């Protein structure tokens, strides 16, 4: 299984700040809850990676 392997799993994603000054990605799927906390700087890096991935995906979809 990898990034290009499609899965038929429904999940919920919540993103927000915590009381401790962290940024939390909270994923819930099939009764499993995964809280992932990041320092604000790490969250900004992740956001930049997501933007870059979105741009690459957009460019790839135009080539089809």
N, C-alpha and C positions, 0 to 999 in steps of 0.2 A: 504494500500500500504506500502511496506517495502523494505528492501534491496534486497530481493529475488523475488520481483514482477517484472516480465519482462514487458517492455513497448516498443511499436513500435514508438519511437520518435527519430528523427534525430537531432543531436546537434553538434555544433562546439565548441572546447575548445582551448583557447590560454593561454599560460603561459609565463610570462615575468616580468622583473623589471619595476617599474614606475619611473618617474622623482623624486618622493618624497622618494625614497629608500624603497619602499614596493615591495612585490611580488604579482602580480595580476593574479588570475585565472579569465578568461573572458569567460563566457558561453553564447552562442547565440542559441536559438531554437524557432521556430515558431514566429519569430518577437520579441521575448523577449530577452533582453540583461541583463545579471547578472554579474556585476563586483564584485569580492571578493578580497579585499586587506588584506595582512597578513604581519606582521613584519617578517624579515628574519628568526628569531628563530622559529616562528610559522610555517613558510613554511618548515623548516627543519624537524620539528616534523611531519607535514603532509606527507612529503616525506618518513619518516621512517615508518609511518602507512601504506602508500601505498606499500612499499617494503614488510612489514609483511603480508599484505593482499594478495599480489601476491604470496608469498611463500605458504601461506595457501591454496590459490586457486589451485596452482600447485599440492600441496600434495593431495587435495581433488580430483582433476581430475585423479590422478594416482590410486586412490582407486576404481574408477569405473570399 
